């Protein structure tokens, strides 16, 4: 008589195909139909690369809030020249792109910690309200980028005069 598996002893049930992996005598191997095939290249780095092998953009962390008149976006862009920042604005969306170039004094094996992000970054934000893109402003001070986007005043109205060409010959 076969010794009951751990799961059989625990539940009092009948064994099934998956119970056998919990048995004391079970050994995992290539002939195991439950084994997961592990075929990973050991020396290739995949972090930060897409399937084609090209470098992906990092995501720029931001704060976005509103005042009575503006939507304000703030982001840390230390190490990036303001001339190298690309900001695209539509009435309902903002995209910020840039590249933080790495200045490396030491070889990779000389580092104790590597936490800073180097390379290209971007961030696209959907705005909660439409903005007046022609009046938007961006400024950078001490590595903090601040974008001010004036909200469209939907309650603002004006009276139009109707012109006519009647009476002119």
C-alpha positions as CSV (number, residue, x, y, z in Angstrom):
1,X,0.0,0.0,0.0
2,X,1.3,3.4,-1.0
3,X,2.0,5.9,1.8
4,X,-0.6,8.7,1.8
5,X,0.8,12.1,0.6
6,X,1.0,15.1,2.8
7,X,-2.1,16.6,1.1
8,X,-4.0,13.4,1.6
9,X,-3.1,13.3,5.3
10,X,-4.0,17.0,5.6
11,X,-7.3,16.9,3.8
12,X,-8.2,13.2,3.9
13,X,-8.9,13.3,0.2
14,X,-7.8,11.1,-2.7
15,X,-4.5,11.9,-4.4
16,X,-4.4,13.6,-7.7
17,X,-1.6,14.5,-10.2
18,X,-0.5,17.6,-8.3
19,X,-0.3,15.9,-4.9
20,X,2.7,13.9,-6.0
21,X,5.0,16.9,-6.0
22,X,4.5,17.2,-2.2
23,X,5.4,13.6,-1.6
24,X,8.7,12.9,0.2
25,X,10.0,10.7,-2.5
26,X,9.3,13.0,-5.4
27,X,12.3,14.5,-7.1
28,X,12.1,17.3,-9.6
29,X,13.7,16.8,-12.9
30,X,13.6,17.4,-16.7
31,X,11.1,14.5,-17.1
32,X,8.7,16.1,-14.6
33,X,5.6,17.2,-16.5
34,X,4.9,19.9,-13.9
35,X,8.4,21.4,-14.1
36,X,8.8,24.9,-15.5
37,X,11.4,25.2,-18.2
38,X,13.9,27.9,-17.3
39,X,15.8,29.1,-20.3
40,X,17.1,32.5,-19.4
41,X,20.3,34.1,-20.7
42,X,22.5,34.7,-17.7
43,X,24.6,37.6,-19.0
44,X,22.1,39.6,-20.9
45,X,20.6,42.7,-19.2
46,X,16.9,43.2,-19.9
47,X,16.1,45.9,-17.4
48,X,15.1,49.2,-19.0
49,X,15.1,47.7,-22.5
50,X,12.1,46.8,-24.7
51,X,11.8,43.6,-26.8
52,X,13.8,45.1,-29.6
53,X,16.7,45.8,-27.3
54,X,16.4,49.6,-27.4
55,X,16.5,51.7,-24.3
56,X,13.2,52.7,-22.8
57,X,12.4,56.1,-21.4
58,X,12.3,56.4,-17.6
59,X,9.1,57.9,-16.2
60,X,9.5,61.4,-14.8
61,X,7.8,61.6,-11.3
62,X,5.6,64.7,-11.0
63,X,3.2,66.5,-8.7
64,X,0.1,68.1,-10.3
65,X,-2.4,70.3,-8.5
66,X,-4.8,73.1,-9.2
67,X,-5.4,76.6,-7.9
68,X,-8.5,78.7,-8.7
69,X,-6.9,79.9,-12.0
70,X,-4.2,77.4,-12.9
71,X,-3.2,73.8,-13.1
72,X,0.4,73.4,-11.8
73,X,2.8,70.6,-12.6
74,X,6.1,70.2,-10.8
75,X,9.0,67.8,-11.5
76,X,12.6,67.4,-10.3
77,X,14.8,67.8,-13.4
78,X,18.2,68.3,-11.6
79,X,21.1,67.7,-13.9
80,X,19.1,68.6,-17.0
81,X,19.7,71.9,-18.8
82,X,16.4,73.8,-19.3
83,X,17.3,74.1,-23.0
84,X,17.3,70.3,-23.2
85,X,13.7,69.9,-21.9
86,X,10.9,69.4,-24.4
87,X,7.4,70.3,-23.2
88,X,4.4,69.7,-25.5
89,X,1.0,71.1,-24.5
90,X,-2.5,70.5,-25.9
91,X,-5.7,71.7,-24.3
92,X,-6.0,68.5,-22.3
93,X,-2.5,66.9,-22.2
94,X,1.1,67.8,-21.3
95,X,4.2,65.8,-22.2
96,X,7.7,66.5,-20.7
97,X,10.8,64.9,-22.2
98,X,14.5,65.2,-21.5
99,X,17.8,63.4,-21.0
100,X,19.9,63.3,-17.9
101,X,23.5,62.6,-19.0
102,X,25.6,60.6,-16.6
103,X,29.0,61.9,-15.5
104,X,30.9,58.9,-14.2
105,X,34.1,59.2,-12.2
106,X,34.3,55.6,-11.1
107,X,33.9,52.3,-12.9
108,X,30.8,50.2,-12.2
109,X,32.5,48.0,-9.7
110,X,33.6,51.0,-7.6
111,X,30.0,51.9,-6.6
112,X,28.4,51.0,-3.2
113,X,25.0,52.3,-4.2
114,X,23.5,53.2,-7.6
115,X,20.0,54.7,-7.2
116,X,20.0,57.8,-9.4
117,X,18.3,57.6,-12.8
118,X,20.4,58.4,-15.9
119,X,19.2,58.5,-19.5
120,X,16.1,59.7,-21.3
121,X,12.8,60.3,-19.5
122,X,9.3,61.4,-20.4
123,X,5.9,61.8,-18.8
124,X,2.5,62.4,-20.4
125,X,-0.3,63.7,-18.2
126,X,-4.0,64.1,-19.0
127,X,-5.2,67.3,-17.6
128,X,-8.4,67.4,-15.5
129,X,-9.6,70.6,-17.3
130,X,-8.9,72.4,-20.6
131,X,-6.1,75.0,-20.5
132,X,-5.2,78.1,-22.5
133,X,-2.0,76.8,-24.1
134,X,-0.9,80.2,-25.4
135,X,-0.7,81.5,-21.9
136,X,1.2,78.6,-20.3
137,X,4.5,79.2,-18.6
138,X,7.4,77.0,-17.6
139,X,10.3,77.9,-15.3
140,X,13.2,75.9,-13.7
141,X,14.8,76.9,-10.4
142,X,17.4,74.8,-8.5
143,X,16.4,71.7,-10.4
144,X,12.6,72.1,-9.9
145,X,10.6,72.5,-13.1
146,X,7.2,74.3,-12.6
147,X,4.7,74.5,-15.4
148,X,1.7,76.8,-14.9
149,X,-1.3,76.2,-17.2
150,X,-4.1,78.8,-17.0
151,X,-7.5,77.1,-17.0
152,X,-10.0,78.1,-19.7
153,X,-12.8,80.2,-18.2
154,X,-15.9,78.4,-19.4
155,X,-18.2,80.9,-17.8
156,X,-16.6,83.9,-19.6
157,X,-18.9,85.2,-22.3
158,X,-18.9,88.2,-24.7
159,X,-21.5,89.8,-26.9
160,X,-20.9,89.8,-30.6
161,X,-22.2,92.4,-33.0
162,X,-23.7,91.1,-36.1
163,X,-22.4,92.8,-39.2
164,X,-24.5,93.0,-42.3
165,X,-23.8,93.8,-45.9
166,X,-27.5,94.8,-46.6
167,X,-27.9,98.3,-47.9
168,X,-24.5,98.4,-49.7
169,X,-24.5,98.1,-53.4
